[in-house]
Amino acid sequence: MFLPLPILAYLFSFFEPRPNPQVSPQIWAKKIESCPPLSARSLPPLAVWDLRPDDFSYTMALGDSITAGWFLGGIRETEEQTMHEYRGSSYAAGGDEEAITIPNMIRHYNPNLTGFSLGEHGAEICFGALCPVGPIGWNPSQDQLNAALSGSLAVNLPHQARDYLVPQAWRTGVEREKWKFLNLQIGSNDLCSLCTAPEMFGFGPGSPDLFELSVREALEIVREGIPNTLVNVVGVFDVSSLYNLTQNGRDPYCSKSIPLHGFECSCSLRDGELGDITRRRMQRLATQYNERLVSIVKSYQARADPTFSLTYQPPSILDLSAQPIEALSRADCFHPSLAAHQRLARGIWNRLTRSQEEKSLGIDWDGRDAREVRCLTGGERIGVSGV
């Protein structure tokens, strides 16, 4: 009688001693480079829920302008320079030297890691329904395995996965048996499109049903095309709170920003009673999107597939309404600043191996959690911890 592989993986994982994260001494460092290396594993990982950072050989990403690092560089001398994507510093996918990103933190434990984005270039923009017509805009030499396109909706994720990420992975020699870390963040543009494509129209643009269907389709494309992958799903931030944070763009901090509010998210920036009503609807829709993401994560975790699963980072990790204005790029006072990307990278990293309750704790902008990184121990696992 043979036991199924998931059960075997679970049983064998207990042969390796694991310190209890609740009683192990916590080591914090200002830079990940100061963290001690992990002791060698006695056994290789046998399943997706038995992974340490040194087990990952590749990092990948799906998403929108946040993952692409658009406007992350802040104010430059000319508008042409300002409207760049700084993918090498993106919290989710960047690999520039000394950049504070999740890939660079993983790379500290495995110097052979590849797939991260490098440098900056002009924006690669996706305009809703125009995206699925074919590959557009990617710069493979710099983007590498970051398939994010600025302006993307959830409905564009299958295009990113099918037309770029999977083909690019095999063009660049990604090995099927090695482990991959994929960051997925989407939904801000879906919220911002509420005014032009309301969710009240049922199964159409902006609807929670289409949002969920699109995310699931993209995940299945990755699961079938790039096995041995752990997907880190980041919840949808409530971008409606940017209205109060920037006083509708009137804060002095925003005085030199490019006036793109009407283009980027006019829904969140309306004045008066109509604006208040619209922002409340955006908040409700964000809640519905996150409920769908939680449902998706639970369904994949329930499969107990040893080669593919999801972990979830709640949006409460970065409550935009509780952040200072410096959390936004001075280029447009809408996208996250470099400081916000750095704090998001540290915040997610510090919670990757923690319980779901700990993952829900918000980042204190000036707190230790935002300024330092937690050094991992050999017994901790970046894997499935429930939702």
N, C-alpha and C positions, 0 to 999 in steps of 0.2 A: 504494500500500500504506500503510495507516494503522497506527501502533503503538497498542497498548492504552493507555488512560489511565494506569494505574499506572506503566507504563514511561516514558511521556512525563513524568509528574510527577517520577519519579526522576531523569531526565536533566536536566530544566530546573532542578531544585533545585541543581545544581552551578554554575549561572551566578552565584549569589550567593556572594561570598567568605565563608569560614567559618574563623575562627581555630581552631587545634587546641586542644581543651580541655585536653590534657595539657601544652601549653607556654604557653598564655595566662596572663597574670598573674591570680591570684585576688584578688578584692576582697571583703572581708568587712565587714559592718556590724552594729551592734547593733539597728538597725531597718531594715526594708525601704525606708522613706522616704528613707534616706540613700544608697541605691543610685542610680547615674546612670541616666538613661533609655537605652533602646536606640536605636541609630541606625535611621533609616527603612529599611524593606526595599526592595530594588530590584525584587523580584517578590512578588506575593501568594503565600501557601502554596498549593501545588497538590495536596497530599495530607496525610493525617492524620499521616504521619511527618515532616512538614516544618513543624512548628508551634513558634512562640515564645509566651511568655506574653501578649504584646500582640495575638496573633491570636485569643484567646478572647473571645467576647462574653457568654457565659453560663456560670455554674457550677451544677451539679446534684449531687444525692446520693441514694443508696439505702443503707439500713442499719438499724441497731438503736439502742439507747439511747446508745451511744458517739457515733454521728453526730448523734443528737438532743441531745447535751449534758446528759443527765439527771444530776442531782446535781453538776454541774460547779461550782455556786456554793458548795458546802461547807455549813458550819453556818450556819443562820439562827436567828432568835428563836423561830419556831414551826415545827412539823412541816409545816404546810400550805405555808409559804414554801419550806421546804427541798426538798420533793418537786416541784421544777420542772425543766423542761428549759431550758437556757441555750443555745438554738440559735444565738444571735448570736455566741457564743464558741467554738462547736464547731470543732475543728481542720479538719474536712472541709468545712464548709458555712457557717461564720459570717461575718457582714459588719458586726458592730458596730464603731463607730469605735475605733481603736487596739487592737482585738482582734488577737492574733497567730494568724492562720488562713491556710490555703492560698488561699481566695478573696481575702483582703485583699492577699496578696503578688502574686497575678495582677493585682489591681485597681491596684496601684502602676504597672504597665506599661500598663494599659488602664483609665483612670478611668471609662469607659462600661460596664464590666462590670456585669451584673445576675444575679439568680437566687439570691443568697446569702440566708441566714436572718438575722432580726433579733430582738433582745431575748430575753425569757424568757416562759414561760407554763406552765400546768399540764401534767403529763405526758400525752402522747398514746400510750396503751398498746395493744399488740396482744397478744392471748392466743392464740397458736398457731393452731389450726384455726378459731378464730372470726373471724380477720382477713378471709379471702376473701369473706365474705358481702356486702361492699359498702364504700363509702368511709366511714371512721370517723375522727373525731378531728382531722383536719388543720385548721390555722388558716392559710389561704392568704396572708393579709395579712402574716404574720410568717414562716411556713415558706418561702414562695415556692417555689423548685424543690428543696427538701430534702424528699424523700418518706419519710425514715426514720421508723419507728415503734418506740418502746421495747418491748422484749420480743419483737421479731420473730425468727423462724427463717428459714433460707434459703428454706423453702417459701413464705414470705410475700412474698418479693421480687417475684414476678410481679404480686401484688396492688398493691404500691407503684407499680410501673411502669405497669401497665395502668389502674388506677383513680384514680391521682392525678398522677404525673409527666407522662405524655404529655398527658392532657387539660389539666392546668394550664399546660403549656408553650404550647399553642396558644391557651388562653384569655387568656394574658398577652402574646400577640403575638410569641412567639419566632420568629425568621426562620430558615427551613430552611437557607439557604445559609451562614449564619454558624456559626462554630465554637463547640462546647460542651466543657466539661471536666466529667466526671462522676466523682465519688469513690464507690466501692463497697466497703463493709466489712461482713461478715456472718460468723457462725459461733460467736460466744461463747455465745449462748443454745442453739445446737444442742449444744455441748459440755455445757452445764449441764443439759440435758434428758436426759443419758445415763441417769440413775437411773430416770427415769419412762418413757423411750422408748428402750431400749437399741438400739444399732446392730446387735447380734447377731440381731435379728429380721428381718434381710434388708432388702428394699426397703421400708422404712417410716421413720417419724420418726427422725431422727438418723443414718440410713444414709448413707455416702459417695455411693452411687448417687443417692439422692433429693436430697442436697445439690447434686451436680453438675447434675442435671437442672433443678433449680429456678433455679440461677444462670444456666444457659444460656437457659432460657425467659425470664427477666427481661431478659437482654442482647438477645435477639432482639426483644422488645417495644420496647426502646429503639432498636435499630438500624433497625427498620421504621418507627417512629413519629417519631424525632428524629434525622434524618441529620446528618452532619458532627459526630461526637462521638468524643472520646478518653476512654476509661474508665481511670481509675487504680484498679486492684484492690489492696487492702491485705490481706495475709495474715491468717490466724486466729491470734490470740495464745493462748498456753497459759495459760488462766485457772486451771488447777489449781495453779499456783505461788503463787497468792494465799494459800493455806493457810499456807505457811511465812512469807510476807512479813508477814502480820498475826498470826501465831501463833493462827490460827483466831479472829480478832477480839479476842484478849485483849491486844493491844498497847495501852499507855496512849493512844496517838494515836487509837485507835478508841473511847475511853471514852464520847464523847457521840454516837456514831453511832446512827442508827435501826436497830434489830435486824431487818434484812430479809434476813440471810444465808440463812435457810431458804427464803425466797421467791425470792431472786435466783439462787442457785447452791448449793443444799444439797449437790450432788455433790462440790464441791471442798472442803467444810468438814467432812467427817466425820472423827472421831477414830479412832485405833487402826488395826489391821491392815486392816479393811474400808475405811477411808479411804485408806490407802496403795494398796490394790488399785484402788480407784475412780479415784484420781488418775492412776495409770499407764495405765489404760484411756483416760482423757481425753487424756493426752499422745499415745497412739497414734492416737486419733481425730483430734486436731488435725493430726498429721502427714499422715494420709490426706486430710483436707479440703484441706490446702495442696498436696498432690500433685494433687488434682483441679483446684484453681485454676490451678496451673501448666499443666496439660493444656489447660484452657480458654483461657488466654492464648495458648499456643503455637498452638492451632488457629485462633484469630482472626488472629494475626499471619501465619500461613501463607496465609491467604486473599488477602493483599495488597489488601484493599478500601481504596481511597483515601479513603473517607468515614467509615470506622468501624474502630477497632482498640483494643487493650488494652495497657496497660503494667502491670508488677507490682512491688509493694513487699513484699519478704519480711517475715515476722513478726519476724525477728531484729533488725529496726530498733528494736524496743522489747521487750527481754527483761525481762519483769516480775520474774523472780527476781533480776535484777541491779539493780533500782531501789530507792531508799529508800522508806520508808512514805509519804512525802509525795507519792508518785506517785498515791496513792489519795485520793478525796474523803473528807473527815472526816464527811460526811453519812451514808455507809453503809459506808465502808472496803471498797468493791468497785469502784465506777466510777472512771475516771480523774479526777484532780483538774484544776483549771485549769492548774497548772504542767505536768502531763503532757500536756494538750492542746497547750499552747504548744510544748513540746519536740517533740511528734510533728509539729506543723505545720512547725517549722523543719527537723526531721530529714528529712521527706519532701521538702520544698522543696529542701533542699541536695543531694538525690540525684536529683531528677527528670530531669536531663539527663545523669546519670552512667551508667557501665557497670553491668551487673547485679551484678558482684562488689562494686562500691562501694555499691550499694543494700543489700547484705546486711550491711554493717557496722552494728553496734549503736550506739545513741546513748549517749554518756557523759553521765550526768545533770548533771555540773558542767563538762563540756568545752566547748570553743569551738563545736562542732557543735550543742550544745543551747542555747547562749546567744546565738549570732549567726546571721545569714543570709548566704548566698553571693549576691553580685550576679551576675546572668547577663550573658553577652556576646552580641552580635548573632549570632554564629555557632553558638550552642548551640540544641538543639532538644528540646522536651518531646514525645517521641514514642516510637516502638517501638525498643527496644534489645536485644531478645531476652530469654530467660529462662534 
